[in-house]
Amino acid sequence: MSLGKYLVYATILSTFVLIVWGAYLTAGSWGGDCGTTTGGSLVSSDWPFCNGSLAIPNPAVNYGALVEYIHRTLSVITSVFLVVTTVVVWRMKPRPVEPSRALLLALVMLIVQVGLGDVVVNSDLNAAITAVHLANATALFAVMVIGGTYMHIRERRAPHEGRE
């Protein structure tokens, strides 16, 4: 199995974990616990900080901030996985066309997802925007699964081709 295939699978897994953790975050209404509030309304997401600090929040003081901090950390890890995976797959010889295209689309969707995440938090966790954020995450996950399926088919069909 090629490095590209392993990376695609790892990116799919990290995306799934991120979505599940995001659902946990939303279910607990903790989406604004890393931001600054005024009068009970969220004023700013405070990114990349969590309540003015990069330190891991103390769950005994603010469990919701820890949950949001973990979501932010998983977001960064998944983003790095996706960028690295896309570069590795695009550099493969011969380049797997379908997975490469799927990964490129996933990168575009990731940029949209990051922007939506910011809008969600800065809209005081508006339910409609949160739903769009989840829908895009689900579509991004689907594109990743399609890319992984194409990688799997490619390697089963031509196991003797060059690998990285």
JOKAWO-V803411 format. One record per helix or strand of 3 or more residues. SS is the DSSP state (H for helix, E for strand). FROM is the first residue (numbers start at 1). LEN is the number of residues. If there is no record, write none. Layout:
SS|FROM|LEN ; SS|FROM|LEN
//
This chain:
H|3|25 ; E|36|3 ; E|41|4 ; H|63|29 ; H|97|26 ; H|127|31
//
